[in-house]
Amino acid sequence: MPPEHRPHQFDLFVSRDGAKIARTPRWQALPVEVRQVLTQLMARLILDHADRGHAPDEDDVCHDS
């Protein structure tokens, strides 16, 4: 049986060649307002994705160049 393809979670703080380009900010170090907004945005993203109930549209797919 062929290995199952798993989606890859990319790191926003690493360049394509793997070099570290920035330190990942500590959640606790972010201002409360920023954490609240990010939490709301992530919740909306997850709920919107769950509401779709289907594969991503062509516009939603990231194409590496």
Chimera marker file (.cmm) of the C-alpha trace (Angstrom):
<marker_set name="trace">
<marker id="1" x="0.000" y="0.000" z="0.000" r="1" g="1" b="0" radius="0.5"/>
<marker id="2" x="1.512" y="3.416" z="-0.966" r="1" g="1" b="0" radius="0.5"/>
<marker id="3" x="2.185" y="5.886" z="1.837" r="1" g="1" b="0" radius="0.5"/>
<marker id="4" x="-0.668" y="8.258" z="2.565" r="1" g="1" b="0" radius="0.5"/>
<marker id="5" x="-0.078" y="11.813" z="1.333" r="1" g="1" b="0" radius="0.5"/>
<marker id="6" x="-0.221" y="14.255" z="4.222" r="1" g="1" b="0" radius="0.5"/>
<marker id="7" x="-0.516" y="18.005" z="3.821" r="1" g="1" b="0" radius="0.5"/>
<marker id="8" x="2.637" y="19.893" z="4.716" r="1" g="1" b="0" radius="0.5"/>
<marker id="9" x="2.413" y="22.686" z="7.294" r="1" g="1" b="0" radius="0.5"/>
<marker id="10" x="4.845" y="25.338" z="6.135" r="1" g="1" b="0" radius="0.5"/>
<marker id="11" x="6.713" y="27.600" z="8.502" r="1" g="1" b="0" radius="0.5"/>
<marker id="12" x="6.109" y="31.308" z="7.894" r="1" g="1" b="0" radius="0.5"/>
<marker id="13" x="9.386" y="32.153" z="9.601" r="1" g="1" b="0" radius="0.5"/>
<marker id="14" x="11.689" y="30.027" z="7.433" r="1" g="1" b="0" radius="0.5"/>
<marker id="15" x="12.740" y="30.821" z="3.883" r="1" g="1" b="0" radius="0.5"/>
<marker id="16" x="12.346" y="28.309" z="1.037" r="1" g="1" b="0" radius="0.5"/>
<marker id="17" x="15.962" y="27.184" z="1.444" r="1" g="1" b="0" radius="0.5"/>
<marker id="18" x="15.370" y="26.484" z="5.147" r="1" g="1" b="0" radius="0.5"/>
<marker id="19" x="17.256" y="29.473" z="6.537" r="1" g="1" b="0" radius="0.5"/>
<marker id="20" x="15.661" y="31.023" z="9.603" r="1" g="1" b="0" radius="0.5"/>
<marker id="21" x="14.491" y="34.526" z="8.647" r="1" g="1" b="0" radius="0.5"/>
<marker id="22" x="12.840" y="35.582" z="11.895" r="1" g="1" b="0" radius="0.5"/>
<marker id="23" x="12.176" y="34.274" z="15.358" r="1" g="1" b="0" radius="0.5"/>
<marker id="24" x="8.701" y="32.978" z="15.936" r="1" g="1" b="0" radius="0.5"/>
<marker id="25" x="7.024" y="35.460" z="18.274" r="1" g="1" b="0" radius="0.5"/>
<marker id="26" x="5.961" y="34.127" z="21.660" r="1" g="1" b="0" radius="0.5"/>
<marker id="27" x="2.185" y="34.208" z="21.996" r="1" g="1" b="0" radius="0.5"/>
<marker id="28" x="2.414" y="35.626" z="25.515" r="1" g="1" b="0" radius="0.5"/>
<marker id="29" x="4.657" y="38.453" z="24.296" r="1" g="1" b="0" radius="0.5"/>
<marker id="30" x="2.024" y="39.744" z="21.870" r="1" g="1" b="0" radius="0.5"/>
<marker id="31" x="-0.244" y="42.554" z="23.078" r="1" g="1" b="0" radius="0.5"/>
<marker id="32" x="-3.638" y="41.378" z="24.364" r="1" g="1" b="0" radius="0.5"/>
<marker id="33" x="-5.439" y="43.196" z="21.534" r="1" g="1" b="0" radius="0.5"/>
<marker id="34" x="-3.340" y="41.393" z="18.904" r="1" g="1" b="0" radius="0.5"/>
<marker id="35" x="-4.008" y="37.998" z="20.515" r="1" g="1" b="0" radius="0.5"/>
<marker id="36" x="-7.757" y="38.713" z="20.591" r="1" g="1" b="0" radius="0.5"/>
<marker id="37" x="-7.853" y="39.729" z="16.930" r="1" g="1" b="0" radius="0.5"/>
<marker id="38" x="-5.744" y="36.749" z="15.853" r="1" g="1" b="0" radius="0.5"/>
<marker id="39" x="-7.938" y="34.373" z="17.835" r="1" g="1" b="0" radius="0.5"/>
<marker id="40" x="-11.077" y="35.816" z="16.218" r="1" g="1" b="0" radius="0.5"/>
<marker id="41" x="-9.544" y="35.587" z="12.738" r="1" g="1" b="0" radius="0.5"/>
<marker id="42" x="-8.419" y="31.991" z="13.245" r="1" g="1" b="0" radius="0.5"/>
<marker id="43" x="-11.849" y="31.001" z="14.590" r="1" g="1" b="0" radius="0.5"/>
<marker id="44" x="-13.530" y="32.603" z="11.580" r="1" g="1" b="0" radius="0.5"/>
<marker id="45" x="-11.117" y="30.876" z="9.192" r="1" g="1" b="0" radius="0.5"/>
<marker id="46" x="-11.762" y="27.471" z="10.780" r="1" g="1" b="0" radius="0.5"/>
<marker id="47" x="-15.544" y="27.936" z="10.853" r="1" g="1" b="0" radius="0.5"/>
<marker id="48" x="-15.645" y="29.214" z="7.259" r="1" g="1" b="0" radius="0.5"/>
<marker id="49" x="-13.584" y="26.232" z="6.148" r="1" g="1" b="0" radius="0.5"/>
<marker id="50" x="-15.845" y="23.807" z="8.033" r="1" g="1" b="0" radius="0.5"/>
<marker id="51" x="-18.970" y="25.418" z="6.505" r="1" g="1" b="0" radius="0.5"/>
<marker id="52" x="-17.693" y="24.777" z="2.998" r="1" g="1" b="0" radius="0.5"/>
<marker id="53" x="-17.630" y="21.016" z="3.466" r="1" g="1" b="0" radius="0.5"/>
<marker id="54" x="-15.772" y="20.422" z="0.203" r="1" g="1" b="0" radius="0.5"/>
<marker id="55" x="-12.339" y="20.530" z="-1.363" r="1" g="1" b="0" radius="0.5"/>
<marker id="56" x="-10.752" y="23.972" z="-1.793" r="1" g="1" b="0" radius="0.5"/>
<marker id="57" x="-11.565" y="25.988" z="-4.882" r="1" g="1" b="0" radius="0.5"/>
<marker id="58" x="-8.818" y="26.554" z="-7.443" r="1" g="1" b="0" radius="0.5"/>
<marker id="59" x="-8.431" y="30.128" z="-6.133" r="1" g="1" b="0" radius="0.5"/>
<marker id="60" x="-7.817" y="28.788" z="-2.614" r="1" g="1" b="0" radius="0.5"/>
<marker id="61" x="-4.934" y="26.517" z="-3.571" r="1" g="1" b="0" radius="0.5"/>
<marker id="62" x="-1.382" y="27.808" z="-3.224" r="1" g="1" b="0" radius="0.5"/>
<marker id="63" x="0.743" y="27.106" z="-6.281" r="1" g="1" b="0" radius="0.5"/>
<marker id="64" x="4.497" y="27.071" z="-5.675" r="1" g="1" b="0" radius="0.5"/>
<marker id="65" x="6.443" y="28.757" z="-8.432" r="1" g="1" b="0" radius="0.5"/>
<link id1="1" id2="2" r="1" g="1" b="0" radius="0.2"/>
<link id1="2" id2="3" r="1" g="1" b="0" radius="0.2"/>
<link id1="3" id2="4" r="1" g="1" b="0" radius="0.2"/>
<link id1="4" id2="5" r="1" g="1" b="0" radius="0.2"/>
<link id1="5" id2="6" r="1" g="1" b="0" radius="0.2"/>
<link id1="6" id2="7" r="1" g="1" b="0" radius="0.2"/>
<link id1="7" id2="8" r="1" g="1" b="0" radius="0.2"/>
<link id1="8" id2="9" r="1" g="1" b="0" radius="0.2"/>
<link id1="9" id2="10" r="1" g="1" b="0" radius="0.2"/>
<link id1="10" id2="11" r="1" g="1" b="0" radius="0.2"/>
<link id1="11" id2="12" r="1" g="1" b="0" radius="0.2"/>
<link id1="12" id2="13" r="1" g="1" b="0" radius="0.2"/>
<link id1="13" id2="14" r="1" g="1" b="0" radius="0.2"/>
<link id1="14" id2="15" r="1" g="1" b="0" radius="0.2"/>
<link id1="15" id2="16" r="1" g="1" b="0" radius="0.2"/>
<link id1="16" id2="17" r="1" g="1" b="0" radius="0.2"/>
<link id1="17" id2="18" r="1" g="1" b="0" radius="0.2"/>
<link id1="18" id2="19" r="1" g="1" b="0" radius="0.2"/>
<link id1="19" id2="20" r="1" g="1" b="0" radius="0.2"/>
<link id1="20" id2="21" r="1" g="1" b="0" radius="0.2"/>
<link id1="21" id2="22" r="1" g="1" b="0" radius="0.2"/>
<link id1="22" id2="23" r="1" g="1" b="0" radius="0.2"/>
<link id1="23" id2="24" r="1" g="1" b="0" radius="0.2"/>
<link id1="24" id2="25" r="1" g="1" b="0" radius="0.2"/>
<link id1="25" id2="26" r="1" g="1" b="0" radius="0.2"/>
<link id1="26" id2="27" r="1" g="1" b="0" radius="0.2"/>
<link id1="27" id2="28" r="1" g="1" b="0" radius="0.2"/>
<link id1="28" id2="29" r="1" g="1" b="0" radius="0.2"/>
<link id1="29" id2="30" r="1" g="1" b="0" radius="0.2"/>
<link id1="30" id2="31" r="1" g="1" b="0" radius="0.2"/>
<link id1="31" id2="32" r="1" g="1" b="0" radius="0.2"/>
<link id1="32" id2="33" r="1" g="1" b="0" radius="0.2"/>
<link id1="33" id2="34" r="1" g="1" b="0" radius="0.2"/>
<link id1="34" id2="35" r="1" g="1" b="0" radius="0.2"/>
<link id1="35" id2="36" r="1" g="1" b="0" radius="0.2"/>
<link id1="36" id2="37" r="1" g="1" b="0" radius="0.2"/>
<link id1="37" id2="38" r="1" g="1" b="0" radius="0.2"/>
<link id1="38" id2="39" r="1" g="1" b="0" radius="0.2"/>
<link id1="39" id2="40" r="1" g="1" b="0" radius="0.2"/>
<link id1="40" id2="41" r="1" g="1" b="0" radius="0.2"/>
<link id1="41" id2="42" r="1" g="1" b="0" radius="0.2"/>
<link id1="42" id2="43" r="1" g="1" b="0" radius="0.2"/>
<link id1="43" id2="44" r="1" g="1" b="0" radius="0.2"/>
<link id1="44" id2="45" r="1" g="1" b="0" radius="0.2"/>
<link id1="45" id2="46" r="1" g="1" b="0" radius="0.2"/>
<link id1="46" id2="47" r="1" g="1" b="0" radius="0.2"/>
<link id1="47" id2="48" r="1" g="1" b="0" radius="0.2"/>
<link id1="48" id2="49" r="1" g="1" b="0" radius="0.2"/>
<link id1="49" id2="50" r="1" g="1" b="0" radius="0.2"/>
<link id1="50" id2="51" r="1" g="1" b="0" radius="0.2"/>
<link id1="51" id2="52" r="1" g="1" b="0" radius="0.2"/>
<link id1="52" id2="53" r="1" g="1" b="0" radius="0.2"/>
<link id1="53" id2="54" r="1" g="1" b="0" radius="0.2"/>
<link id1="54" id2="55" r="1" g="1" b="0" radius="0.2"/>
<link id1="55" id2="56" r="1" g="1" b="0" radius="0.2"/>
<link id1="56" id2="57" r="1" g="1" b="0" radius="0.2"/>
<link id1="57" id2="58" r="1" g="1" b="0" radius="0.2"/>
<link id1="58" id2="59" r="1" g="1" b="0" radius="0.2"/>
<link id1="59" id2="60" r="1" g="1" b="0" radius="0.2"/>
<link id1="60" id2="61" r="1" g="1" b="0" radius="0.2"/>
<link id1="61" id2="62" r="1" g="1" b="0" radius="0.2"/>
<link id1="62" id2="63" r="1" g="1" b="0" radius="0.2"/>
<link id1="63" id2="64" r="1" g="1" b="0" radius="0.2"/>
<link id1="64" id2="65" r="1" g="1" b="0" radius="0.2"/>
</marker_set>
